[in-house]
Each structure stands twice: as structure tokens, then as C-alpha cells.
Amino acid sequence: MDSSSGGCGSGAPSEPPSTTTATTSPTITVTTVQPEGSSPPPAPPSRYESQKRRDWNTFLQYLQNHKPPLTLVRCSGAHVIEFLKYLDQFGKTKVHVSGCPYFGHPNPPAPCACPLKQAWGSLDALIGRLRAAYEENGGRPESNPFGAKAVRIYLREVREGQAKARGIPYEKKKRKRTTVTVSAVSSSGVGGGNDDSGGGNGGASDNTGGGTTATTTTNVSTATTTTV
């Protein structure tokens, strides 16, 4: 009896359940607060502004290397034309001379010994940038050498000469005209009950309404009553 009862209490002790602890790393958020009164960083210059600055520095260097050296105040339209001719040695546009067999040929079949020059379009854009840079650096518009009449005449001669030599006409861009279409509306009515044109003068009603109104011709009759 004792042995049987003791057998019920014997046995392997039960193991405690295993537990798993999940470790989560904390998330750190860094927020940068811009102090009050500070301006955002300036945007990088555009391609046009960068090119304009390079052209301006090139022209100033040309004036320093000029013999005798020139100052910006003494620069004239003639000096600007000399600068444009100086740039022809760095040109990449073939301009045929009058004695060349390919003169006026837009697509020559073979190479020739004609010189390379700056294209008219490049010179025209260059003058526009230098003209703006001159005034941005303190120059007066009335004394701007890049806007001189002699420079405009030279550019026109270059354009016409290259058009003949290369066989490529330079045409001005035509502005598109906006066409407005107006549709005519005609209305007819009988009676002048809704017309108060005569109500301001003596309170008389206007009975001249039964006419036809069109966009091209408008007939208006006004009744006026004068009280003495």
C-alpha cells in the first residue's frame, strides 16, 4: 500500500517553460533646426549666367593683353569688333572664300583649305551676353560699346557673308499672330418693358425697343424729356 501510494508521487520533475526575450534597438531621429534669420544656401548659377561670367572674364583678359593695354572706360565699338575678329582663330565653322569651288554649297562633298571662323549665331549670342554683363558691372547703357551701331553693322555683314559662303540663309523668326474670331449674335425683341434708358429723365418709359441688334450695326434711340 505504501509502495503503491509512493509510486504515484515519484516521477521526473517538470521543466519550466522556456521563454525568449526579443531585444529591440532604439531608433534615434536627428532633426536639424535652421536658426532663425539665416537664409538658405544660394542656388547654383544657371548655364547662361556661368557662360556670361566666362565671356566677361575673357574680354577683360583681352583688354589687359591688348597693345597698348585698354581700360573698360576707353573701350569702344571698334575695340569690340577687333575682339570678335580675334575670336575667329578659335572658330570651328568652315566659311568658303569666293574663289573656292564649294562657295555657296551647303554640303561640300570634299574638304577644302578655306579658313575656320566663328559662326554668326555664336557671335550674336556672345554680344548679347557681354552687353548684359557690361551693365551688370556698373556700365551705363548709353555708353555700352557692345550696343554700338558699328557692332550691329559688323554682325549684319558677317551674317550676310556667311549666308552666301555657306549657302545657308539666316531667316528671322516670325512671331506668331494670335487670331481672335468673333461670332456675330443677333437678337430681336418686342416691347421696351425691360429698358430703363428713359427712366432717369422725367420717369418716361422707352417704347423704342422692338428693333434688331447685331454686332456690326447698333441703332439706339433715346427719348429725352425736359422739364422747365
VEXGULO-858852 format. One record per residue: residue in one letter; x, y negated, z negated of N, C-alpha, C, O in turn. Coordinates in pm, whole numbers, plus 50000, padded with zeros to 5 digits. Example, Ala and Ser with C-alpha at 12.3 -4.5 7.8 and 13.67 -1.06 7.14 Angstrom:
REM VEXGULO-858852
A513195056949220512305045049220513205033049220514245033249154S512855022549292513675010649286512904999749213513414988649196
REM end
This chain:
REM VEXGULO-858852
M500835011850000500005000050000500864987750000500664978350077D501894988049907502754976349903503554975050033503784964250086S503964986850081504764986050205503954981450323504434974150409S502704985750325501874981550438501534966950431501484959950532S501304962350306500994948050295502234939550321502144928650376G503404945050280504634937350310504944937050455505594927750502G504504946950527504804947050671504074936150743504524931250847C502944932350690502204921750759502924908350745502794899650831G503654906750638504324893650620505664892950686506234882150697S506194904350730507524904050793507414900150939506344901350999G508454895650993508494891851136509434880051156509824873451060A509814877251284510744866351316510074852851298508954850751343P510764844051233510154830851214509954823751347510784824851437S508854816651359508524809551486509444797451503509704790251407E509944795351629510854784151660510044771451682508974771751743P510544760551634509824747851657509824744451806510784747651876P508764738051856508694734351999509774724352035510084715251958S510334726252153511404717252199510794704152248509754704052314T511434693552216510964680152259512034673652345513224675152320T511594666352448512504659252540512244644352528511104639952545T513254636752501513134622152486513644615452612514794617452651A512764607452680513144600252803513704586652765513084578952691T514884583752817515544570952787515394561852908515814565353018T514804550252888514584540552997515504528652975515494522352869S516314525653078517234514353066516454501353080515584500353166P516744491653000516014478853009516354471453139517474472453189T515374464053193515564456053315515804441653277515024435653204I516884436153327517264422353295516974413853417517484416553525T516174403753400515824394453508516504381253482516334375253375V517284376653579518014364053566517314353653652517174355453773T516884343153592516184332253661517054319853657517434315153550T517364314553775518184302553783517274290453789516444289353879V517424281653696516614269653689517444258053739518524255153686Q516944251253844517664239953902517434227653813516284224153785P518484221153771518304209453685517534198453755517604196953877E516804190853677516004180053733516904169153789517964166153735G516444163453901517194152553963518244156954062518774148554135S518564169654069519564174454165518894177854297517814183754298S519524174054407518964176354541519444189854592520524194454556P518644196254678519064209054735520254207154827520484196054874P521014217554854522184216254941521764211855080520744216455131P522524203255144522154198255277522164209455381522964218755374A521254208155476521174218055582522364216455677522844205255697P522834227255735523964226155829523564217855951522404218155992P524504210456009524164202156126523744210656243524174222156259S522894204856325522414211956443523534213056547524604207156533R523244220556650524244222256756524504209056827525634206156866Y523444201156845523614188156910524484178856826525374172256878E524234178456694525004169756607526464174056601527364165656598S526704187056599528084191856597528814188256726529964184056722Q528144189856839528764186356966528994171356977530014166957030K528054163656925528214149056929529414144656847530144135656888R529634150856731530774147456647532094151156716533064143656710R532124162756783533344166756853533634157356970534784153656993D532594153457043532794144157155533294130557107534154124457170W532764126056996533184113156942534644113556897535394104256923N535034124256832536434125456789537364126656909538474121456907T536914133457014537744134557135537934120857199539034117757246F536894112857203537014099557264537924090557180538734083157236L537804091157048538694083156963540154087356980541044078956978Q540394100356996541764105057020542274100157154543454097057169Y541364099557253541754094457385542174079757375543144075757439L541464071957297541814057757281543164056257213543934047257247Q543474064957117544764064057048545914067857140547004062057131N545684077457229546744081957320546834073257445547734075157527H545924063857460545924055257578547144046057575547584041857468K547684043157693548844034357703548444021857781548144022557900P548454010357713548674008357569547464013357489546384014857545P547654016057360546524020957280545364011057278545563998857281L544184016557274542964008357277542224009857145542264020357081T541563999257107540663999756992539234000657042538933997357157L538364005256955536974006956995536313993657027535413993057110V536753982956962536163969756986536483964857127535663958257190R537663967957176538093963257309537693972857420537983970257537C537043983857386536663993657487535533988157573534583982157522S535633990157703534623985257798534123996857884534564008257870G533193993557973532674003758062533754009458154533694021158191A534734001258192535824006158276536654016758204537084026558265H536864014858075537614024958000536814037857985537384048757981V535504036657977534674048757970534764056558101534814068858100I534794049558214534924056258344536284063158354536374074158407E537334056758303538644063158301538614075958217539244085958252F537894075458108537784087258023537064098658096537464110158084L536024095458170535304105758246536184111858355536144123958378K536974103658421537884108858522538984117358458539454127058518Y539404113658338540404121458265539874135458233540644145058233L538584136558207537994149458173537854158758294537624170758277D537994153458415537864161958534538894173058539538664183558599Q540054170858476541094181158480540694193558399541304204158414F539694192058314539214203458236537894209058291537264217558228G537494204358407536224208658466536304222758522537384228158547K535124228658543535014242258595534064243058714533664253958754T533714231558770532774231158881533534228159010534234218059020K533374236859108534044235059237533304224359317532114225559346V534044213859353533484202959433534274202359563535444198659564H533624205959673534294206659803534544192659858533704183759847V535714191059917536054178459983535434178360121534964188560171S535444166460183534764165060312535394173560422534694177560514G536704176360414537364184360518537274199360496537774207060578C536654203660387536554217860357535464224260444534404218260463P535714236460498534674242760581533424246460501532374249060559Y533544246660371532384250160288531714237860228530924238960134F532024226260284531414213960234529904214460258529444216560370G529144212560154527694212960164527114226960159525904228760178H527964236960134527494250760130527224254459984528154254359903P525994257759948525704260759807526354273759758526674274959640N526534283459848527134296359811528244299759909528024307260004P529454294259887530544297059982530924311859979530984317759871P531184317860094531504332160098532914335560052533204347160023A533784325660045535184328360010535714316659928535164305659935P536764318859849537334307859770538044297759858538414300659972C538224285959803538924275259875539814267859776539804270659656A540564258459828541524251059745540974237859694541744229359648C539674235959699539084223459651539214222559499539254232759430P539274210359447539514208659302538294212259218537154212359266L538564215059093537514217258994537304204358916538264197658876K536054200858895535714188658823534584191358724533994202058721Q534334181158644533204181858553531914180158632531804171358718A530954188458602529654187458670528954174558626529144169658515W528134169358718527434156958686526554158558563526484149458480G525874169758550524994171658436525734171258304525224166158205S526954176758302527754176458180528184162258144528174158458027L528564154558245528974140658220527794132158173527934123758085D526654134358232525474126658195525074129558050524734120357975A525104142258010524794145757872525844140357776525524136157665L527104140557818528194135457733528004120557705528174116157591I527674112957807527464098557789526304096057695526344086757614G525264104057704524144102357613524534104657468524104097257379R525354114757442525794117457304526744106557254526634102257139L527664102157338528604091857296527904078457276528294070557189R526894075857355526134063457338525444063157202525424052957134A524874074457162524234075357031525264074856918525024068456816A526394081456936527424081656832528034067856811528404064356699Y528144060056917528704046556905527854037956813528394031056726E526554038356829525664030356745525554036156604525354028656508E525674049256589525624055256456526864051956374526834052556251N527954048356441529184044856371529384029756361530514025056348G528304022356367528374007856342528433999256465528493987056452G528424004856584528473996756704527143990156735526083995456702R527193978556797525973971256832525433976156966526213978757058P524133977556978523573982657105523893973757225524103978857335E523943960557205524193951657318525623952357367525903948257480S526543957357285527943958557326528363973057345529553976057345N527413981957360527713996157376528343998657514527673996857615P529624002757520530264004657651529694016557726529794017057849F529114026157656528584037957723527264035257793526794043257874G526654023957762525444019957832525664009157934524704002957982A526924006557969527233996058065526713999558204526554011358238K526463989458282525943991358417526953998758505526574007058588A528233995858486529264002458566529274017558541529524025358633V528994021758419528964036058388527764042658455527874053858505R526634035858457525444041558523525664042858673525244052658734I526334032958731526614033658876527574045158905527404052359004Y528584046758821529534057658842528854071358833529124080158915L527994073058736527294085858723526394088358843526264099758888R525764078058895524924079959012525754083859134525324092159214E526944077959149527824081559261528314095959247528424103059346V528624100159125529054113959103527924123659136528164134159197R526724120259096525584129059125525344130359275525164141459326E525364119259345525124119759489526274126759561526034134459655G527524124159519528664130359584528694145459563528974152959657Q528394150059442528394164359417527204171159484527294182859523A526104164159497524954170059565525274172859712524884183159765K525984163759777526374165959916527474176559928527434185060017A528444176059838529584185259848529174199559817529664208959881R528294201359723527894214859681526624219659750526264231359740G525944210559818524694214459883523574217359785522654224959815I523654211259668522644213459565522054199959528522694192159458P520854196959574520264183859541519834183359395519304192959339Y520074171859337519634169659199518334161859204518294150359248E517274168159160515964161859160515574158059018515814165458923K514964146459008514494142058878513254150058840512424153458924K513144152858712511964159958664510754150758666510784139758611K509714155558729508484147658736507644150258612507494161558566R507124139458561506254140758445504874145658488504314141358589K504344154558410503014159758439501964149758397501974144558285R501054147158489499974137958460498774145558407498414156258456T498174139958307497004146158247495744140858315495494128858316T494964149958371493754146258442492554148358350492354159258296V491784137958333490594138558248489364138458337489174129158415T488544148758325487334149958405486154145658321485914151058213V485414135958372484244130858302483014135058379482864131758497S482134142258314480904146658379479814136358355479644131558243A479064133058462478004123058454476754129358396476374140458433V476124122258303474904127058238473834116458259474044104858226S472694120458314471584111258337470434115058247470164126958228S469754105158192468604107558105467504097758140467774086158170S466294102158135465144093558165464174094458049463984105257992G463564083358015462604083057906461524072857933461744063358009V460374074657873459264065557890458954059657755458884066857655G458764046657753458414040157628459634034657559460734039557580G459444024857479460554018657408460374019357260460824010357188G459714029957211459444030657069460694032056986460704027856870N461774038057042463004040256966464044029556990465154030556937D463734019557067464684008957098464383997157009463303991357017D465323993456925465133982256834465953970256877466293961756794S466283969557008467133958657052466433945257036467103935057020G465133945057041464433932357030463953929556892463363918956868G464173938756795463643936756662464343925956585463793920856488G465533922256624466263912156549465823898156582466093888956505N465143896256693464743882856734463233881756729462563884756827G462683877556615461263875056604460453887556588459223886756589G461073899256572460353911656549459603916656669458733925256651A459863912256787459163916756907459663930256948460863932956940S458763938856991459153952257034459573951857178459053943957257D460533960757215461073961257351460403972557424460543984157385N459683969457530458973979357609459623981357745458953985457839T460913978757758461593980057887462353993057895463283994357975G461974002457815462784014557808462574024057921463514031557943G461614025157991461384036258082462244036058204461714036958314G463514035058193464404034958309465304047058308465224055558219T466184047858409467134058958422468524053858390468964043658444T469234060858301470584056858259471594066758314471424078858297A472624062058377473674070458432475004064958386475094053858335T476074073058406477394068658363477974058158456478854050458416T477514057658579478094048258674477434034658668478114024458678T476124034258651475404021558650474474021258531473744030858507T474504010458458473634008958342472883995658353473503985058361N471553996258354470733984358361470123981758224469393990258172V470403970458167469923966958035469183953858044469743943958091S467933953558001467163941257999466863937757855466473946357777T467053925257820466913920657682465853909857677465923900057751A464863911657589463823901657569464183893257447464413898557339T464233880357467464613871057360463483861557331462943855257423T463103860357204462043851157163462663840357077463353843156979T462413828157116462993816757045461893809756969460883805957027T462073808156841461093801456756461603787556721462713786156669V460793777256749461183763456719460453758856595460623747456551
REM end
